[in-house]
Amino acid sequence: MTRVKVSKDAAEFVRSEAAYLRHRNPHAAKGFADTVRRAKDVLKTFADAGNVTHGLQIDGGLTLVVDAYLFDYMREDGDVNIIAVRHGRMRQLTPNVEEELEEDSDVDESYDDSSSTFKL
């Protein structure tokens, strides 16, 4: 069996979603808990069960869809690391590339892309 770890961000979402559902619909909260449990059980047994279609745009990243929730994960050193959990109707979190580029002091401001075949 593969060990399944959960990142702080993913665990925080699970706690927050569970609290939200418990407050509004205890039956839905139980269903969510079952969904999380099933996702972890699937990944323990079938670590490559996820797919690359549903969002995680990181090399080597996979997404497991269980009920209405998506579990984004990476395989590292034989373990599964769940790095994000979200409802299927939520937008996937993506890094702000422009913001990261502005913070990066190694960016060459004089880059010439006139030879690029991609034009707007």
VOLO-481541 format. One line per 4 residues: number of its first residue (from 1); their letters; for each residue x, z, y of N, C-alpha, C, O, CB. Coordinates in nm, 2 decimals, always signed. Last residue first. Glycine has a CB too. Example, Ala and Ser with C-alpha at 12.3 -4.5 7.8 and 13.67 -1.06 7.14 Angstrom:
2 = SA = +1.28,+0.71,-0.22,+1.37,+0.71,-0.11,+1.29,+0.79,+0.00,+1.34,+0.80,+0.11,+1.41,+0.57,-0.06; +1.32,+0.78,-0.57,+1.23,+0.78,-0.45,+1.32,+0.78,-0.33,+1.42,+0.85,-0.33,+1.13,+0.90,-0.45
This chain:
120 = LKFT = +0.00,-3.22,+3.78,-0.14,-3.17,+3.81,-0.21,-3.29,+3.88,-0.33,-3.27,+3.91,-0.14,-3.05,+3.91; +0.21,-3.31,+3.51,+0.17,-3.32,+3.65,+0.03,-3.28,+3.67,-0.05,-3.30,+3.58,+0.19,-3.47,+3.71; +0.47,-3.31,+3.29,+0.34,-3.25,+3.32,+0.31,-3.25,+3.47,+0.39,-3.19,+3.55,+0.34,-3.10,+3.26; +0.72,-3.40,+3.27,+0.62,-3.50,+3.24,+0.48,-3.44,+3.27,+0.38,-3.52,+3.27,+0.63,-3.55,+3.10
116 = SSSD = +0.97,-3.31,+3.50,+0.87,-3.27,+3.41,+0.77,-3.38,+3.39,+0.73,-3.45,+3.49,+0.80,-3.14,+3.46; +1.15,-3.36,+3.70,+1.16,-3.44,+3.58,+1.06,-3.41,+3.47,+1.05,-3.47,+3.37,+1.30,-3.42,+3.52; +1.10,-3.17,+3.89,+1.06,-3.31,+3.92,+1.07,-3.40,+3.80,+1.01,-3.51,+3.79,+1.15,-3.37,+4.03; +1.15,-2.90,+3.90,+1.08,-2.95,+3.79,+1.03,-3.10,+3.81,+0.94,-3.14,+3.74,+0.96,-2.87,+3.76
112 = DYSE = +1.41,-2.70,+3.99,+1.35,-2.83,+4.02,+1.28,-2.89,+3.89,+1.35,-2.91,+3.79,+1.47,-2.93,+4.07; +1.46,-2.38,+4.11,+1.43,-2.46,+4.00,+1.36,-2.59,+4.04,+1.27,-2.59,+4.12,+1.34,-2.38,+3.90; +1.54,-2.19,+4.29,+1.57,-2.33,+4.33,+1.54,-2.42,+4.21,+1.60,-2.53,+4.20,+1.71,-2.35,+4.37; +1.51,-1.93,+4.21,+1.41,-1.98,+4.30,+1.43,-2.13,+4.33,+1.34,-2.20,+4.38,+1.42,-1.91,+4.43
108 = DVDS = +1.54,-1.80,+3.90,+1.61,-1.89,+3.99,+1.51,-1.96,+4.08,+1.43,-2.04,+4.03,+1.69,-2.00,+3.91; +1.50,-1.46,+3.83,+1.44,-1.59,+3.84,+1.51,-1.68,+3.94,+1.54,-1.63,+4.05,+1.29,-1.57,+3.88; +1.60,-1.21,+3.81,+1.68,-1.31,+3.76,+1.62,-1.45,+3.77,+1.68,-1.55,+3.72,+1.71,-1.28,+3.61; +1.42,-1.02,+3.89,+1.52,-1.06,+3.99,+1.61,-1.17,+3.94,+1.68,-1.22,+4.02,+1.60,-0.94,+4.03
104 = DEEL = +1.09,-0.99,+3.84,+1.21,-1.03,+3.77,+1.31,-1.08,+3.87,+1.28,-1.19,+3.93,+1.18,-1.13,+3.66; +0.86,-0.96,+3.98,+0.94,-0.84,+3.96,+1.07,-0.87,+3.90,+1.17,-0.79,+3.91,+0.86,-0.74,+3.87; +0.75,-1.21,+3.96,+0.78,-1.16,+4.09,+0.88,-1.04,+4.08,+0.97,-1.02,+4.16,+0.66,-1.12,+4.17; +0.69,-1.22,+3.69,+0.79,-1.31,+3.74,+0.84,-1.26,+3.88,+0.96,-1.27,+3.91,+0.74,-1.45,+3.75
100 = EEEV = +0.48,-1.04,+3.67,+0.61,-1.01,+3.60,+0.72,-1.10,+3.65,+0.84,-1.05,+3.67,+0.59,-1.03,+3.45; +0.29,-1.17,+3.81,+0.34,-1.04,+3.86,+0.47,-1.01,+3.80,+0.56,-0.96,+3.86,+0.23,-0.93,+3.83; +0.26,-1.40,+3.65,+0.30,-1.42,+3.79,+0.36,-1.28,+3.84,+0.46,-1.28,+3.91,+0.19,-1.47,+3.88; +0.16,-1.28,+3.41,+0.29,-1.34,+3.41,+0.34,-1.36,+3.55,+0.46,-1.34,+3.57,+0.27,-1.48,+3.34
96 = NPTL = +0.01,-1.01,+3.32,+0.00,-1.09,+3.44,+0.14,-1.15,+3.46,+0.23,-1.09,+3.51,-0.04,-1.01,+3.57; -0.09,-1.02,+2.97,+0.00,-0.98,+3.08,-0.02,-1.07,+3.20,-0.05,-1.19,+3.19,+0.14,-0.98,+3.03; -0.43,-0.96,+2.87,-0.31,-1.04,+2.87,-0.22,-1.00,+2.99,-0.27,-0.95,+3.09,-0.35,-1.20,+2.89; -0.69,-0.85,+2.67,-0.59,-0.81,+2.77,-0.47,-0.90,+2.76,-0.42,-0.92,+2.65,-0.55,-0.66,+2.76
92 = QRMR = -0.98,-1.04,+2.61,-0.85,-1.00,+2.56,-0.76,-0.96,+2.68,-0.75,-1.04,+2.78,-0.78,-1.10,+2.47; -1.30,-0.93,+2.70,-1.19,-1.03,+2.72,-1.06,-0.96,+2.67,-1.04,-0.84,+2.68,-1.17,-1.06,+2.87; -1.55,-0.84,+2.46,-1.45,-0.80,+2.57,-1.35,-0.91,+2.58,-1.31,-0.98,+2.48,-1.39,-0.67,+2.54; -1.70,-0.90,+2.25,-1.74,-0.95,+2.38,-1.65,-0.92,+2.49,-1.67,-0.96,+2.60,-1.88,-0.90,+2.41
88 = GHRV = -1.58,-0.76,+2.04,-1.57,-0.91,+2.04,-1.62,-0.97,+2.17,-1.58,-1.08,+2.20,-1.65,-0.96,+1.93; -1.40,-0.48,+2.15,-1.52,-0.54,+2.10,-1.51,-0.69,+2.12,-1.45,-0.74,+2.21,-1.65,-0.48,+2.19; -1.07,-0.41,+2.04,-1.16,-0.44,+2.14,-1.29,-0.49,+2.08,-1.29,-0.54,+1.96,-1.11,-0.55,+2.24; -0.75,-0.27,+2.01,-0.88,-0.28,+1.95,-0.97,-0.31,+2.06,-0.97,-0.26,+2.17,-0.92,-0.15,+1.87
84 = AIIN = -0.40,-0.32,+1.96,-0.51,-0.32,+2.05,-0.64,-0.33,+1.96,-0.64,-0.39,+1.86,-0.51,-0.44,+2.15; -0.21,-0.28,+1.77,-0.17,-0.26,+1.91,-0.28,-0.26,+2.00,-0.27,-0.22,+2.12,-0.06,-0.36,+1.94; -0.13,-0.15,+1.46,-0.24,-0.20,+1.54,-0.21,-0.17,+1.69,-0.19,-0.06,+1.73,-0.38,-0.13,+1.50; +0.12,-0.24,+1.26,+0.10,-0.17,+1.38,-0.02,-0.23,+1.46,-0.01,-0.34,+1.52,+0.23,-0.17,+1.47
80 = VDGD = +0.21,-0.21,+0.93,+0.11,-0.28,+1.02,+0.10,-0.19,+1.14,+0.07,-0.07,+1.13,-0.03,-0.30,+0.95; +0.54,-0.23,+0.79,+0.42,-0.16,+0.84,+0.33,-0.25,+0.92,+0.37,-0.36,+0.96,+0.46,-0.04,+0.92; +0.77,-0.38,+0.74,+0.68,-0.35,+0.63,+0.55,-0.27,+0.67,+0.47,-0.25,+0.58,+0.75,-0.28,+0.53; +0.87,-0.41,+1.00,+0.94,-0.33,+0.90,+0.85,-0.29,+0.78,+0.86,-0.18,+0.74,+1.00,-0.21,+0.97
76 = ERMY = +0.57,-0.50,+1.13,+0.70,-0.47,+1.16,+0.76,-0.38,+1.05,+0.70,-0.27,+1.02,+0.71,-0.40,+1.30; +0.31,-0.71,+1.23,+0.38,-0.65,+1.11,+0.52,-0.63,+1.15,+0.59,-0.72,+1.19,+0.37,-0.76,+0.99; +0.06,-0.63,+1.46,+0.19,-0.69,+1.43,+0.23,-0.63,+1.30,+0.20,-0.51,+1.27,+0.29,-0.67,+1.55; -0.28,-0.68,+1.57,-0.17,-0.61,+1.51,-0.05,-0.70,+1.49,-0.06,-0.82,+1.49,-0.22,-0.55,+1.38
72 = DFLY = -0.61,-0.62,+1.69,-0.48,-0.70,+1.71,-0.37,-0.62,+1.65,-0.36,-0.50,+1.68,-0.46,-0.73,+1.86; -0.92,-0.63,+1.58,-0.80,-0.54,+1.57,-0.68,-0.63,+1.58,-0.65,-0.70,+1.48,-0.81,-0.46,+1.44; -1.24,-0.65,+1.71,-1.12,-0.72,+1.68,-1.00,-0.62,+1.69,-0.99,-0.55,+1.78,-1.09,-0.84,+1.78; -1.58,-0.60,+1.61,-1.46,-0.55,+1.67,-1.34,-0.64,+1.62,-1.33,-0.68,+1.51,-1.43,-0.41,+1.64
68 = ADVV = -1.82,-0.64,+1.48,-1.81,-0.69,+1.62,-1.68,-0.65,+1.68,-1.67,-0.67,+1.81,-1.93,-0.63,+1.70; -1.68,-0.66,+1.16,-1.80,-0.65,+1.24,-1.79,-0.71,+1.38,-1.74,-0.82,+1.39,-1.85,-0.50,+1.24; -1.35,-0.73,+1.22,-1.44,-0.65,+1.13,-1.56,-0.62,+1.21,-1.56,-0.55,+1.32,-1.37,-0.52,+1.08; -1.08,-0.94,+1.23,-1.22,-0.92,+1.28,-1.30,-0.84,+1.18,-1.31,-0.89,+1.06,-1.28,-1.06,+1.31
64 = LTLG = -0.75,-0.91,+1.31,-0.85,-0.88,+1.20,-0.98,-0.86,+1.27,-1.00,-0.78,+1.36,-0.81,-0.76,+1.11; -0.49,-1.10,+1.42,-0.61,-1.03,+1.46,-0.71,-1.03,+1.34,-0.74,-1.13,+1.28,-0.68,-1.11,+1.58; -0.14,-1.09,+1.47,-0.26,-1.13,+1.40,-0.37,-1.05,+1.45,-0.36,-0.95,+1.51,-0.23,-1.11,+1.25; +0.18,-1.21,+1.59,+0.06,-1.13,+1.60,-0.06,-1.19,+1.53,-0.07,-1.31,+1.51,+0.02,-1.12,+1.75
60 = GDIQ = +0.39,-1.39,+1.59,+0.38,-1.30,+1.48,+0.26,-1.20,+1.48,+0.23,-1.13,+1.39,+0.50,-1.21,+1.47; +0.39,-1.41,+1.93,+0.45,-1.47,+1.81,+0.45,-1.36,+1.70,+0.50,-1.25,+1.72,+0.59,-1.52,+1.83; +0.08,-1.35,+2.07,+0.22,-1.30,+2.06,+0.27,-1.36,+1.93,+0.20,-1.35,+1.83,+0.23,-1.15,+2.07; -0.19,-1.36,+2.14,-0.10,-1.47,+2.16,+0.04,-1.43,+2.17,+0.11,-1.46,+2.27,-0.14,-1.54,+2.29
56 = LGHT = -0.47,-1.28,+1.98,-0.34,-1.22,+2.01,-0.23,-1.33,+2.02,-0.19,-1.38,+1.92,-0.30,-1.12,+1.89; -0.71,-1.46,+1.93,-0.67,-1.40,+2.05,-0.52,-1.36,+2.07,-0.46,-1.39,+2.17,-0.74,-1.29,+2.08; -0.81,-1.57,+1.69,-0.90,-1.48,+1.78,-0.83,-1.41,+1.89,-0.88,-1.32,+1.94,-0.97,-1.38,+1.69; -0.63,-1.71,+1.52,-0.73,-1.78,+1.60,-0.80,-1.69,+1.71,-0.83,-1.75,+1.81,-0.84,-1.83,+1.51
52 = VNGA = -0.47,-1.59,+1.34,-0.41,-1.62,+1.47,-0.51,-1.69,+1.57,-0.47,-1.72,+1.68,-0.28,-1.71,+1.46; -0.59,-1.32,+1.14,-0.57,-1.46,+1.17,-0.51,-1.47,+1.31,-0.50,-1.38,+1.38,-0.70,-1.54,+1.16; -0.54,-1.07,+0.87,-0.57,-1.12,+1.01,-0.55,-1.27,+1.02,-0.49,-1.33,+0.94,-0.50,-1.04,+1.11; -0.43,-1.01,+0.63,-0.57,-1.05,+0.63,-0.61,-1.10,+0.77,-0.71,-1.17,+0.77,-0.65,-0.93,+0.60
48 = DAFT = -0.18,-0.92,+0.56,-0.18,-1.05,+0.62,-0.33,-1.10,+0.64,-0.35,-1.22,+0.65,-0.10,-1.15,+0.55; -0.22,-0.68,+0.42,-0.16,-0.67,+0.56,-0.16,-0.81,+0.63,-0.15,-0.81,+0.75,-0.01,-0.63,+0.55; -0.43,-0.55,+0.24,-0.40,-0.69,+0.27,-0.34,-0.70,+0.41,-0.42,-0.74,+0.50,-0.53,-0.78,+0.25; -0.43,-0.27,+0.23,-0.42,-0.35,+0.11,-0.38,-0.49,+0.13,-0.31,-0.55,+0.05,-0.56,-0.34,+0.04
44 = KLVD = -0.43,-0.19,+0.49,-0.34,-0.12,+0.40,-0.32,-0.20,+0.27,-0.21,-0.20,+0.22,-0.40,+0.02,+0.36; -0.62,-0.35,+0.60,-0.49,-0.38,+0.64,-0.39,-0.30,+0.55,-0.28,-0.35,+0.53,-0.46,-0.33,+0.78; -0.86,-0.24,+0.49,-0.82,-0.38,+0.46,-0.67,-0.40,+0.49,-0.60,-0.46,+0.41,-0.91,-0.47,+0.55; -0.84,+0.02,+0.60,-0.84,+0.00,+0.46,-0.80,-0.14,+0.42,-0.72,-0.16,+0.33,-0.97,+0.04,+0.39
40 = KARR = -0.88,-0.04,+0.88,-0.75,+0.02,+0.83,-0.73,+0.01,+0.68,-0.62,-0.02,+0.63,-0.75,+0.17,+0.86; -1.14,-0.14,+0.86,-1.02,-0.22,+0.91,-0.89,-0.17,+0.86,-0.81,-0.24,+0.82,-1.03,-0.23,+1.07; -1.28,+0.08,+0.77,-1.27,-0.04,+0.69,-1.16,-0.13,+0.73,-1.08,-0.19,+0.65,-1.40,-0.12,+0.69; -1.25,+0.25,+0.99,-1.20,+0.29,+0.86,-1.18,+0.17,+0.77,-1.08,+0.16,+0.70,-1.30,+0.39,+0.80
36 = VTDA = -1.39,+0.10,+1.19,-1.24,+0.14,+1.21,-1.18,+0.17,+1.07,-1.07,+0.13,+1.04,-1.23,+0.26,+1.31; -1.64,+0.10,+1.08,-1.57,-0.02,+1.10,-1.42,+0.00,+1.12,-1.34,-0.07,+1.06,-1.63,-0.09,+1.23; -1.71,+0.37,+1.07,-1.70,+0.30,+0.95,-1.62,+0.17,+0.96,-1.54,+0.13,+0.88,-1.84,+0.27,+0.89; -1.72,+0.41,+1.35,-1.63,+0.49,+1.27,-1.60,+0.42,+1.14,-1.49,+0.41,+1.09,-1.67,+0.63,+1.25
32 = FGKA = -1.94,+0.25,+1.41,-1.81,+0.22,+1.46,-1.70,+0.29,+1.38,-1.60,+0.23,+1.35,-1.81,+0.26,+1.61; -2.15,+0.38,+1.27,-2.11,+0.25,+1.23,-1.98,+0.21,+1.28,-1.90,+0.14,+1.21,-2.22,+0.15,+1.28; -2.15,+0.62,+1.43,-2.12,+0.63,+1.28,-2.07,+0.49,+1.23,-1.98,+0.47,+1.16,-2.23,+0.68,+1.20; -2.24,+0.50,+1.67,-2.11,+0.57,+1.66,-2.06,+0.58,+1.52,-1.94,+0.56,+1.49,-2.11,+0.71,+1.73
28 = AHPN = -2.49,+0.42,+1.60,-2.39,+0.32,+1.63,-2.25,+0.38,+1.62,-2.16,+0.31,+1.58,-2.42,+0.26,+1.77; -2.61,+0.68,+1.57,-2.60,+0.59,+1.46,-2.50,+0.48,+1.48,-2.43,+0.44,+1.39,-2.74,+0.52,+1.43; -2.59,+0.78,+1.84,-2.51,+0.84,+1.73,-2.50,+0.75,+1.60,-2.40,+0.75,+1.53,-2.57,+0.97,+1.69; -2.58,+0.64,+2.13,-2.65,+0.61,+2.00,-2.56,+0.66,+1.88,-2.47,+0.59,+1.84,-2.66,+0.45,+1.99
24 = RHRL = -2.47,+0.76,+2.35,-2.58,+0.67,+2.37,-2.66,+0.65,+2.24,-2.78,+0.63,+2.24,-2.54,+0.55,+2.43; -2.26,+0.93,+2.27,-2.35,+0.97,+2.38,-2.47,+0.89,+2.39,-2.58,+0.94,+2.42,-2.27,+0.96,+2.52; -2.13,+0.78,+2.08,-2.19,+0.91,+2.04,-2.29,+0.95,+2.15,-2.40,+1.01,+2.11,-2.08,+1.02,+2.02; -2.03,+0.57,+2.24,-2.14,+0.54,+2.14,-2.21,+0.67,+2.10,-2.33,+0.67,+2.09,-2.08,+0.47,+2.02
20 = YAAE = -1.84,+0.70,+2.39,-1.94,+0.63,+2.45,-2.06,+0.61,+2.36,-2.18,+0.63,+2.40,-1.89,+0.49,+2.50; -1.67,+0.80,+2.18,-1.74,+0.89,+2.27,-1.86,+0.82,+2.34,-1.97,+0.88,+2.35,-1.64,+0.95,+2.38; -1.58,+0.56,+2.07,-1.66,+0.65,+1.99,-1.73,+0.75,+2.08,-1.85,+0.78,+2.05,-1.56,+0.73,+1.90; -1.44,+0.45,+2.29,-1.56,+0.38,+2.24,-1.65,+0.47,+2.15,-1.77,+0.47,+2.16,-1.52,+0.26,+2.15
16 = SRVF = -1.24,+0.64,+2.31,-1.33,+0.61,+2.43,-1.46,+0.55,+2.38,-1.57,+0.59,+2.42,-1.26,+0.53,+2.53; -1.11,+0.62,+2.07,-1.16,+0.75,+2.11,-1.27,+0.73,+2.22,-1.38,+0.79,+2.21,-1.05,+0.84,+2.16; -1.03,+0.35,+2.08,-1.12,+0.40,+1.97,-1.18,+0.53,+2.01,-1.30,+0.55,+1.99,-1.03,+0.42,+1.84; -0.86,+0.35,+2.30,-0.99,+0.27,+2.30,-1.08,+0.32,+2.20,-1.20,+0.34,+2.22,-0.95,+0.12,+2.28
12 = EAAD = -0.66,+0.52,+2.21,-0.74,+0.56,+2.33,-0.87,+0.48,+2.33,-0.97,+0.53,+2.37,-0.66,+0.54,+2.46; -0.55,+0.36,+2.00,-0.62,+0.49,+1.97,-0.70,+0.54,+2.09,-0.81,+0.60,+2.06,-0.51,+0.60,+1.94; -0.45,+0.15,+2.15,-0.55,+0.13,+2.06,-0.63,+0.25,+2.02,-0.75,+0.26,+2.01,-0.50,+0.06,+1.93; -0.25,+0.30,+2.30,-0.36,+0.22,+2.37,-0.48,+0.19,+2.28,-0.59,+0.21,+2.31,-0.31,+0.09,+2.43
8 = KSVK = -0.09,+0.40,+2.10,-0.16,+0.49,+2.19,-0.27,+0.42,+2.26,-0.38,+0.48,+2.27,-0.06,+0.54,+2.29; -0.13,+0.22,+1.78,-0.07,+0.24,+1.91,-0.15,+0.34,+2.00,-0.27,+0.36,+1.97,-0.04,+0.11,+1.99; -0.12,+0.31,+1.45,-0.21,+0.28,+1.56,-0.14,+0.31,+1.69,-0.10,+0.43,+1.71,-0.35,+0.35,+1.55; -0.02,+0.19,+1.13,+0.00,+0.28,+1.25,-0.09,+0.22,+1.36,-0.12,+0.11,+1.36,+0.15,+0.28,+1.29
4 = VRTM = -0.03,+0.19,+0.79,-0.10,+0.13,+0.91,-0.08,+0.24,+1.02,-0.12,+0.35,+1.01,-0.25,+0.10,+0.88; +0.17,+0.09,+0.51,+0.13,+0.19,+0.61,+0.08,+0.13,+0.74,+0.13,+0.03,+0.78,+0.26,+0.28,+0.64; +0.04,-0.07,+0.22,+0.11,-0.08,+0.35,+0.07,+0.03,+0.44,-0.05,+0.07,+0.45,+0.08,-0.22,+0.42; +0.08,+0.00,-0.12,+0.00,+0.00,+0.00,+0.09,+0.00,+0.12,+0.19,+0.06,+0.13,-0.09,+0.12,+0.00
